[in-house]
Amino acid sequence: MIKFSLKSALAGVAVAALMASSAMAEKRVLKYNADFDPIPLAAFEALIADFEAANPDVDVQLTNFDHEGYKTAIRNFLTADSPDLANWYAGNRMAPFVNSGQFMDVSDVWEANNLKEELASSLDGMTMDGKQWGIPYTYYQWGVYYNKEVYAKVGVSEPKNWDEFVSNCEKFSAAGIDCLTTGTKALWPGAGIFDYINLRTNGYQFHMDLANGKVPWTDDKVKATFANWAKIVPYITKNHAAIDWQDANALLAQGKAANFVIGNFAVGELKKAGMTNDTLGFLQFPEITAGVPRAEEAPTDTIHIPAGAKNVDDAKKFLAFVASADVQTKLNAALGQLPTNSKSTAADDPFIQAGFKTVSTAQGVAQFFDRDAPAEMAKIGMEGFQQFMVQPEKVDEILERLEKARQRIYK
């Protein structure tokens, strides 16, 4: 017979409580700052739970900002009260923080985890001075998302080239429907339209040279891009400068607009608004100049370790975890986007599969204007794009202003 002792039981409880308290005291904190919309926030909360289960001695504390606020916040918290991890972007958007010494070199994470092979498609965008400065966890195609019901109602087919797209616009307009919707209140959605028209008019190399300040904005080829853009300006949602991309999403879902040039991140929100695989379509941005090799937009989202991080060891563990094939497969299935790890599996979703085909067969991949161009030029450029869609008659004045900015910024 086992004798029960209240005194020994209480002592045992006390010891257990002391051990639990000690374990909690020893748990290391990993501070993570990001800017997630609801769908990616849920995906990352699940990822963090998986990481904590695999690393029970680490507590990841996520602070989530809104997108526009984050652009200011990151410049503040990298200078003071730095977290251990921070979301950002590849390419030129990363460069200022690398050049100012505010992002940490994480080349050792790449080397230790064979990431130069597994993340090869993103290597160039993450490399400066021969070193890697973060981890890419997702990328996504841009293109034309359209309302199939509106197309059927008006009696038009998917355009095979720019002339057909413009012709469709005339028919949508006659039916009282916006041919193309966008929301440029935050400026960047308009850049997606510019990028594609320039890529299709002049090709990938010219586009990248323009973004890198090697081509004048008053060049005849740039003017040709804006001339092609002018053909559809009358058919773009009139109040685009006063609305966000989510508002444009609603117009597409409601059948008030036929097309939306946007990234695949919008699909989840479109489906929440009632669209399905039967009513939502995707097409590659149509050809403009015959024979120009097709290039696509596929922005890459990244995670970095700030130079002021206090828990560097666990931050590097987190980067390696996020970079792994299985984690990226699960994460991107939840995000509705494409994994950057070549050993991952893209989700069995028609829009993901279309994106994989679109990006994998492209002759060039651009990040996005506000990532391919330096931040100051990107802002001035996007202000110009927004103004052009409101006042196309001022195109020469706009291009002169952009050219003066180029001469000053790229000295």
MARMILO-783594 format. One line per field, with one value per residue (C-alpha): residue in three letters; x, y, z. Coordinates in nm, 3 decimals. Each point is the difference from the previous one (the first is absolute). Layout:
REM MARMILO-783594
residuo	[ALA, ...]
x	[X, ...]
y	[Y, ...]
z	[Z, ...]
REM end
This chain:
REM MARMILO-783594
residuo	[MET, ILE, LYS, PHE, SER, LEU, LYS, SER, ALA, LEU, ALA, GLY, VAL, ALA, VAL, ALA, ALA, LEU, MET, ALA, SER, SER, ALA, MET, ALA, GLU, LYS, ARG, VAL, LEU, LYS, TYR, ASN, ALA, ASP, PHE, ASP, PRO, ILE, PRO, LEU, ALA, ALA, PHE, GLU, ALA, LEU, ILE, ALA, ASP, PHE, GLU, ALA, ALA, ASN, PRO, ASP, VAL, ASP, VAL, GLN, LEU, THR, ASN, PHE, ASP, HIS, GLU, GLY, TYR, LYS, THR, ALA, ILE, ARG, ASN, PHE, LEU, THR, ALA, ASP, SER, PRO, ASP, LEU, ALA, ASN, TRP, TYR, ALA, GLY, ASN, ARG, MET, ALA, PRO, PHE, VAL, ASN, SER, GLY, GLN, PHE, MET, ASP, VAL, SER, ASP, VAL, TRP, GLU, ALA, ASN, ASN, LEU, LYS, GLU, GLU, LEU, ALA, SER, SER, LEU, ASP, GLY, MET, THR, MET, ASP, GLY, LYS, GLN, TRP, GLY, ILE, PRO, TYR, THR, TYR, TYR, GLN, TRP, GLY, VAL, TYR, TYR, ASN, LYS, GLU, VAL, TYR, ALA, LYS, VAL, GLY, VAL, SER, GLU, PRO, LYS, ASN, TRP, ASP, GLU, PHE, VAL, SER, ASN, CYS, GLU, LYS, PHE, SER, ALA, ALA, GLY, ILE, ASP, CYS, LEU, THR, THR, GLY, THR, LYS, ALA, LEU, TRP, PRO, GLY, ALA, GLY, ILE, PHE, ASP, TYR, ILE, ASN, LEU, ARG, THR, ASN, GLY, TYR, GLN, PHE, HIS, MET, ASP, LEU, ALA, ASN, GLY, LYS, VAL, PRO, TRP, THR, ASP, ASP, LYS, VAL, LYS, ALA, THR, PHE, ALA, ASN, TRP, ALA, LYS, ILE, VAL, PRO, TYR, ILE, THR, LYS, ASN, HIS, ALA, ALA, ILE, ASP, TRP, GLN, ASP, ALA, ASN, ALA, LEU, LEU, ALA, GLN, GLY, LYS, ALA, ALA, ASN, PHE, VAL, ILE, GLY, ASN, PHE, ALA, VAL, GLY, GLU, LEU, LYS, LYS, ALA, GLY, MET, THR, ASN, ASP, THR, LEU, GLY, PHE, LEU, GLN, PHE, PRO, GLU, ILE, THR, ALA, GLY, VAL, PRO, ARG, ALA, GLU, GLU, ALA, PRO, THR, ASP, THR, ILE, HIS, ILE, PRO, ALA, GLY, ALA, LYS, ASN, VAL, ASP, ASP, ALA, LYS, LYS, PHE, LEU, ALA, PHE, VAL, ALA, SER, ALA, ASP, VAL, GLN, THR, LYS, LEU, ASN, ALA, ALA, LEU, GLY, GLN, LEU, PRO, THR, ASN, SER, LYS, SER, THR, ALA, ALA, ASP, ASP, PRO, PHE, ILE, GLN, ALA, GLY, PHE, LYS, THR, VAL, SER, THR, ALA, GLN, GLY, VAL, ALA, GLN, PHE, PHE, ASP, ARG, ASP, ALA, PRO, ALA, GLU, MET, ALA, LYS, ILE, GLY, MET, GLU, GLY, PHE, GLN, GLN, PHE, MET, VAL, GLN, PRO, GLU, LYS, VAL, ASP, GLU, ILE, LEU, GLU, ARG, LEU, GLU, LYS, ALA, ARG, GLN, ARG, ILE, TYR, LYS]
x	[0.000, 0.121, -0.036, -0.105, 0.171, -0.148, 0.330, 0.199, -0.263, 0.018, 0.376, -0.021, -0.232, 0.240, 0.295, -0.198, -0.102, 0.359, 0.120, -0.269, 0.088, 0.366, -0.075, -0.209, 0.275, 0.249, -0.218, 0.171, -0.195, 0.015, -0.155, -0.142, -0.142, -0.210, -0.284, -0.250, -0.353, -0.248, 0.069, 0.382, -0.027, -0.189, 0.255, 0.291, -0.169, -0.020, 0.364, 0.110, -0.194, 0.186, 0.334, -0.073, -0.103, 0.334, 0.183, -0.191, 0.260, -0.077, -0.296, -0.061, -0.172, -0.153, -0.086, -0.215, -0.026, -0.219, 0.185, 0.031, 0.083, 0.271, 0.194, 0.058, 0.021, 0.283, 0.225, -0.066, 0.031, 0.318, 0.158, -0.136, -0.162, 0.085, -0.188, 0.182, -0.185, -0.162, -0.193, 0.102, 0.064, 0.273, 0.200, 0.036, -0.247, 0.249, 0.304, -0.033, -0.015, 0.298, 0.202, -0.078, 0.106, -0.350, -0.046, 0.225, 0.201, -0.159, 0.218, 0.080, -0.368, 0.004, 0.321, -0.102, -0.337, 0.097, -0.224, 0.198, -0.125, -0.348, -0.074, 0.188, -0.279, 0.019, 0.376, 0.073, -0.271, 0.140, 0.368, 0.206, 0.379, 0.006, -0.192, -0.359, -0.203, -0.325, -0.222, -0.273, -0.311, -0.249, -0.045, -0.302, -0.090, -0.176, -0.230, -0.353, -0.276, -0.340, -0.367, -0.114, -0.367, 0.060, 0.191, -0.291, -0.257, 0.172, 0.090, 0.378, 0.283, 0.339, 0.216, 0.298, 0.174, -0.025, -0.222, -0.255, 0.023, -0.071, -0.286, -0.147, 0.028, -0.221, -0.265, 0.013, -0.031, -0.305, -0.157, 0.068, 0.282, 0.354, 0.234, 0.286, -0.019, 0.272, 0.043, 0.294, -0.063, 0.315, 0.168, 0.159, -0.287, 0.041, 0.364, -0.111, -0.183, 0.299, 0.242, -0.196, -0.064, 0.369, 0.113, -0.232, 0.088, 0.378, 0.109, 0.163, 0.348, -0.130, -0.238, 0.278, 0.230, -0.274, -0.049, 0.375, 0.029, 0.180, -0.274, -0.154, -0.371, -0.032, 0.129, -0.225, -0.044, -0.136, -0.236, -0.116, -0.087, -0.214, -0.161, -0.110, -0.120, -0.200, -0.215, -0.161, 0.008, -0.361, -0.115, 0.167, -0.208, -0.040, 0.057, 0.298, 0.212, -0.243, -0.029, 0.223, 0.058, -0.253, -0.268, 0.099, -0.028, -0.359, -0.078, 0.131, -0.192, -0.322, 0.025, 0.048, 0.342, 0.127, 0.377, 0.247, 0.380, 0.111, 0.205, -0.123, -0.033, -0.336, -0.154, -0.078, -0.181, -0.189, -0.124, -0.103, -0.202, -0.187, 0.202, 0.085, 0.222, -0.299, -0.042, 0.358, 0.246, 0.372, 0.191, 0.353, 0.024, -0.053, 0.273, 0.051, 0.312, 0.017, 0.318, 0.092, 0.086, -0.256, 0.112, -0.208, -0.033, 0.067, 0.077, 0.180, -0.081, 0.282, 0.100, 0.315, 0.199, 0.050, 0.353, -0.131, -0.157, 0.056, -0.078, 0.199, 0.041, -0.373, -0.065, 0.228, -0.181, -0.327, 0.139, 0.122, -0.340, -0.191, 0.235, -0.053, -0.197, -0.273, -0.066, -0.023, -0.238, -0.238, 0.042, -0.061, -0.300, -0.152, 0.120, -0.127, 0.340, 0.314, 0.278, 0.351, 0.158, 0.038, -0.058, -0.336, -0.330, -0.230, -0.359, -0.255, -0.189, -0.072, 0.135, 0.315, 0.057, -0.061, 0.248, 0.261, -0.037, 0.005, 0.315, 0.192, -0.035, 0.078, 0.313, 0.051, -0.142, -0.035, -0.058, -0.234, 0.069, 0.023, 0.246, 0.201, 0.048, 0.155, -0.258, 0.011, -0.031, -0.273, -0.212, 0.037, -0.065, -0.315, -0.133, 0.051, -0.180, -0.298, -0.013, 0.022, -0.306, -0.187, 0.152, 0.140, 0.027, 0.286, 0.221, 0.286, 0.003, -0.003, 0.288, 0.207, -0.049, 0.104, 0.304, 0.115, -0.039, 0.205, 0.284, 0.008, -0.047, 0.236, 0.299]
y	[0.000, 0.350, 0.251, 0.350, 0.293, 0.347, 0.151, -0.188, 0.077, 0.369, -0.019, -0.169, 0.270, 0.264, -0.168, -0.031, 0.364, 0.101, -0.206, 0.150, 0.348, -0.066, -0.132, 0.306, 0.224, -0.170, 0.031, 0.229, 0.277, 0.060, 0.333, 0.013, 0.310, -0.041, 0.148, -0.273, 0.020, -0.243, -0.303, 0.008, 0.086, -0.323, -0.192, 0.141, -0.059, -0.368, 0.003, 0.159, -0.266, -0.270, 0.168, 0.029, -0.367, -0.093, 0.246, -0.006, 0.220, 0.290, 0.241, 0.188, 0.333, 0.138, 0.370, 0.063, 0.341, 0.124, 0.017, 0.374, 0.060, -0.265, 0.189, 0.276, -0.222, -0.215, 0.303, 0.087, -0.341, -0.092, 0.306, -0.050, -0.294, -0.245, -0.332, -0.325, -0.054, 0.239, -0.048, 0.192, -0.050, -0.116, 0.203, 0.378, 0.025, -0.195, 0.198, 0.314, -0.207, -0.208, 0.309, 0.170, -0.309, -0.062, -0.353, -0.283, -0.219, -0.348, -0.172, -0.266, -0.103, -0.041, -0.203, -0.226, -0.087, -0.034, 0.295, 0.126, -0.308, -0.025, 0.375, 0.057, 0.199, 0.259, 0.003, 0.310, 0.202, -0.089, 0.058, 0.317, 0.017, -0.377, -0.054, -0.095, 0.231, -0.183, -0.294, 0.003, -0.189, 0.064, 0.157, 0.047, 0.081, 0.311, -0.003, 0.078, -0.141, 0.024, -0.063, -0.284, 0.086, 0.356, -0.127, -0.232, 0.273, 0.239, -0.276, 0.040, -0.255, 0.005, 0.247, -0.146, 0.336, 0.368, 0.096, -0.261, 0.119, 0.359, -0.117, -0.189, 0.316, 0.186, -0.271, -0.010, 0.378, -0.010, -0.243, 0.239, -0.213, 0.111, -0.189, 0.025, 0.072, 0.094, 0.193, 0.242, 0.171, -0.177, 0.063, -0.343, -0.176, 0.243, -0.105, -0.351, 0.136, 0.212, -0.288, -0.235, 0.252, 0.092, -0.364, -0.086, 0.313, 0.006, -0.326, -0.106, 0.151, 0.345, -0.012, -0.087, 0.263, 0.259, -0.111, 0.026, 0.351, -0.091, 0.129, 0.350, 0.017, 0.221, -0.278, -0.078, -0.358, 0.124, 0.230, -0.303, -0.174, 0.292, 0.022, -0.363, 0.069, 0.301, -0.231, -0.150, 0.294, 0.101, -0.349, -0.013, 0.045, 0.378, 0.044, -0.237, 0.266, 0.004, -0.377, -0.288, -0.330, -0.171, 0.239, -0.086, -0.367, 0.062, 0.166, -0.304, -0.242, 0.201, 0.002, 0.376, -0.053, -0.260, -0.014, 0.072, 0.005, -0.127, -0.265, -0.347, 0.111, 0.149, -0.339, -0.089, 0.329, -0.038, -0.341, 0.141, 0.253, -0.284, -0.082, -0.363, -0.187, 0.003, 0.378, 0.123, -0.026, 0.071, 0.091, 0.110, 0.369, 0.013, 0.051, 0.358, 0.005, -0.317, -0.198, 0.155, -0.294, -0.037, 0.118, -0.016, 0.165, -0.229, 0.199, -0.188, 0.044, -0.047, -0.022, 0.163, 0.018, 0.364, 0.095, 0.089, -0.342, -0.134, -0.368, -0.069, -0.376, -0.068, 0.249, -0.203, -0.318, 0.166, 0.103, -0.353, -0.136, 0.238, -0.077, -0.378, -0.176, -0.156, 0.319, 0.203, -0.253, 0.032, 0.376, 0.081, -0.230, 0.216, 0.325, -0.103, 0.085, -0.163, -0.146, 0.124, -0.335, -0.210, -0.322, 0.122, -0.092, 0.265, -0.030, -0.179, 0.319, 0.127, 0.348, -0.130, -0.241, 0.281, 0.216, -0.274, -0.045, 0.376, 0.067, -0.317, 0.062, 0.374, 0.134, 0.244, 0.064, 0.351, 0.061, 0.301, 0.366, 0.107, -0.282, 0.018, 0.379, 0.182, 0.111, 0.373, -0.057, -0.258, 0.247, 0.279, -0.243, -0.143, 0.349, 0.065, -0.322, 0.094, 0.351, -0.135, -0.217, 0.310, 0.255, -0.182, 0.329, 0.098, -0.291, 0.222, 0.203, -0.322, -0.157, 0.319, -0.005, -0.367, 0.071, 0.284, -0.240, -0.266, 0.242, 0.101, -0.344, -0.206, 0.235]
z	[0.000, -0.090, 0.280, -0.109, 0.171, -0.040, 0.109, -0.263, -0.265, 0.073, -0.010, -0.338, -0.130, 0.125, -0.172, -0.326, 0.018, 0.066, -0.297, -0.226, 0.118, -0.065, -0.349, -0.079, 0.129, -0.231, -0.311, -0.249, -0.171, -0.375, -0.100, -0.353, -0.176, -0.317, -0.205, -0.081, -0.137, 0.165, -0.223, 0.025, 0.370, 0.063, -0.210, 0.200, 0.333, -0.099, -0.111, 0.328, 0.193, -0.195, 0.067, 0.372, 0.012, -0.157, 0.229, 0.332, 0.167, -0.235, 0.023, -0.326, 0.064, -0.320, -0.030, -0.307, -0.171, -0.285, -0.333, -0.041, 0.367, -0.016, -0.268, 0.255, 0.306, -0.134, -0.038, 0.362, 0.163, -0.190, 0.157, 0.352, 0.181, -0.275, -0.025, -0.080, -0.329, -0.246, -0.323, -0.310, -0.372, -0.236, -0.252, 0.018, 0.288, 0.211, -0.112, 0.219, 0.320, -0.112, -0.096, 0.332, 0.196, 0.142, -0.141, 0.108, -0.238, 0.015, -0.259, 0.260, 0.010, -0.378, 0.007, 0.288, -0.158, -0.369, -0.082, -0.299, -0.179, 0.150, -0.020, -0.326, -0.164, 0.279, 0.052, -0.211, 0.173, 0.344, -0.082, 0.035, 0.009, -0.040, 0.326, 0.084, 0.222, 0.068, -0.090, -0.270, 0.106, -0.279, -0.337, -0.214, -0.355, -0.115, -0.297, -0.109, 0.223, -0.164, 0.063, -0.228, 0.047, -0.119, -0.304, -0.084, 0.059, -0.241, -0.244, -0.015, 0.012, 0.170, -0.196, -0.181, -0.043, 0.096, -0.293, 0.110, 0.361, -0.106, -0.222, 0.295, 0.211, -0.245, 0.030, 0.380, 0.010, -0.229, 0.250, 0.291, 0.145, 0.086, -0.230, 0.250, 0.369, 0.244, 0.323, 0.006, 0.333, 0.122, -0.340, -0.056, -0.184, -0.291, -0.030, -0.090, -0.304, -0.103, 0.043, -0.221, -0.277, -0.001, 0.011, -0.288, -0.201, 0.045, 0.165, 0.325, -0.044, -0.092, 0.296, 0.242, -0.151, 0.054, 0.360, 0.058, -0.139, -0.322, -0.232, -0.011, 0.078, -0.307, -0.228, -0.297, 0.121, 0.334, -0.189, -0.201, 0.326, 0.113, -0.345, 0.034, 0.354, -0.118, -0.215, 0.312, 0.243, -0.087, 0.102, 0.345, 0.317, 0.026, 0.374, 0.021, 0.173, 0.295, 0.054, 0.110, -0.177, 0.228, -0.131, -0.357, 0.095, 0.103, -0.335, -0.185, 0.223, -0.039, -0.379, -0.014, -0.156, -0.245, 0.064, 0.277, -0.041, 0.340, 0.175, 0.095, 0.364, -0.104, -0.080, 0.360, 0.053, -0.329, 0.110, 0.337, -0.200, -0.169, -0.310, -0.083, -0.243, -0.235, 0.003, 0.046, -0.287, -0.044, -0.312, -0.072, -0.084, -0.378, -0.258, -0.120, -0.220, -0.207, 0.055, 0.337, 0.231, 0.280, 0.344, 0.316, 0.339, 0.295, 0.317, 0.276, 0.370, 0.247, 0.366, 0.138, 0.323, 0.101, 0.100, 0.347, 0.063, 0.351, -0.065, -0.316, 0.049, 0.016, -0.278, -0.226, 0.103, -0.101, -0.340, -0.068, 0.105, -0.231, -0.290, 0.019, -0.274, 0.215, 0.194, -0.321, -0.153, 0.296, 0.036, -0.365, -0.020, 0.273, -0.164, -0.341, -0.147, -0.140, 0.218, -0.076, 0.096, -0.315, 0.200, 0.127, -0.164, -0.143, 0.119, -0.218, -0.074, -0.352, 0.071, 0.167, -0.287, -0.251, 0.189, 0.004, -0.376, -0.058, 0.202, -0.088, -0.376, 0.007, -0.170, 0.286, 0.346, 0.142, 0.370, -0.026, -0.076, 0.365, 0.063, -0.323, 0.027, 0.298, 0.256, -0.082, -0.375, 0.058, 0.197, -0.255, -0.283, 0.157, 0.067, -0.369, -0.099, 0.215, -0.145, -0.356, 0.053, 0.120, -0.239, -0.305, -0.188, 0.235, -0.104, -0.125, 0.322, 0.206, -0.195, 0.026, 0.379, 0.019, -0.215, 0.229, 0.295, -0.182, -0.067, 0.366, 0.161, -0.218, 0.006]
REM end
